[in-house]
Amino acid sequence: MDTMASLQGLIGGVLIGLSAVLLMASLGRIAGISGILSGLLWGRPDGDTAWRLTFLLGLVSGPWLVMLIGGGLGNVADSAEAVIGAPVGGVGTMLVAGLLVGLGTGVGSGCTSGHGVCGMARLSPRSLAATLTFVVVAMATVYITRHLVGGMP
């Protein structure tokens, strides 16, 4: 992992935390991305759309702005020469994965950002349970994929 990627990750994490604090302080809202997006898609009371759209546009435009000013994509691969490329699965796999993530956020009453960043900061027991579940399932998935199924080493 290179230093620039680590620095970008650190700055990104600070900005995510800052945006969550500012959203809570200014509007009394939790910065859970699935809740913000679902509120935008399925409608909320009048006057509730602008902040949701602004938040999501800022989320999407941040990486684009970093690339525009020459920051690149960052490198989270194992070596400085390697770069993370296109997904291993095709478009169909990515669509199914996206739908499963959406289903999971509905079942879990929020996504990793809402529970992990905002819920943990509020010491929410439900968010603690959800975040622990995310981490354990992610670790199991990596182990199964790499060691049992024979995926990447």
ChimeraX attribute file (.defattr): number of C-alpha atoms within 10 A of each C-alpha:
attribute: neighborCount
match mode: 1-to-1
recipient: residues
	/A:1	15
	/A:2	14
	/A:3	12
	/A:4	15
	/A:5	17
	/A:6	14
	/A:7	12
	/A:8	18
	/A:9	14
	/A:10	12
	/A:11	12
	/A:12	14
	/A:13	13
	/A:14	12
	/A:15	12
	/A:16	17
	/A:17	17
	/A:18	12
	/A:19	17
	/A:20	20
	/A:21	17
	/A:22	15
	/A:23	16
	/A:24	14
	/A:25	11
	/A:26	8
	/A:27	9
	/A:28	10
	/A:29	15
	/A:30	21
	/A:31	24
	/A:32	20
	/A:33	19
	/A:34	19
	/A:35	19
	/A:36	21
	/A:37	16
	/A:38	14
	/A:39	16
	/A:40	17
	/A:41	11
	/A:42	7
	/A:43	11
	/A:44	11
	/A:45	7
	/A:46	7
	/A:47	8
	/A:48	13
	/A:49	16
	/A:50	10
	/A:51	14
	/A:52	20
	/A:53	15
	/A:54	10
	/A:55	17
	/A:56	14
	/A:57	11
	/A:58	14
	/A:59	14
	/A:60	10
	/A:61	12
	/A:62	12
	/A:63	15
	/A:64	14
	/A:65	13
	/A:66	14
	/A:67	13
	/A:68	10
	/A:69	8
	/A:70	8
	/A:71	14
	/A:72	15
	/A:73	15
	/A:74	19
	/A:75	19
	/A:76	17
	/A:77	14
	/A:78	11
	/A:79	10
	/A:80	11
	/A:81	9
	/A:82	11
	/A:83	14
	/A:84	11
	/A:85	7
	/A:86	7
	/A:87	9
	/A:88	8
	/A:89	10
	/A:90	9
	/A:91	10
	/A:92	9
	/A:93	12
	/A:94	13
	/A:95	12
	/A:96	11
	/A:97	13
	/A:98	12
	/A:99	12
	/A:100	12
	/A:101	14
	/A:102	16
	/A:103	12
	/A:104	13
	/A:105	17
	/A:106	14
	/A:107	10
	/A:108	14
	/A:109	16
	/A:110	21
	/A:111	23
	/A:112	19
	/A:113	19
	/A:114	23
	/A:115	28
	/A:116	20
	/A:117	20
	/A:118	22
	/A:119	22
	/A:120	18
	/A:121	15
	/A:122	11
	/A:123	11
	/A:124	14
	/A:125	12
	/A:126	14
	/A:127	24
	/A:128	17
	/A:129	13
	/A:130	21
	/A:131	21
	/A:132	14
	/A:133	12
	/A:134	16
	/A:135	12
	/A:136	11
	/A:137	12
	/A:138	12
	/A:139	12
	/A:140	12
	/A:141	13
	/A:142	13
	/A:143	14
	/A:144	13
	/A:145	14
	/A:146	13
	/A:147	12
	/A:148	10
	/A:149	9
	/A:150	10
	/A:151	11
	/A:152	8
	/A:153	6
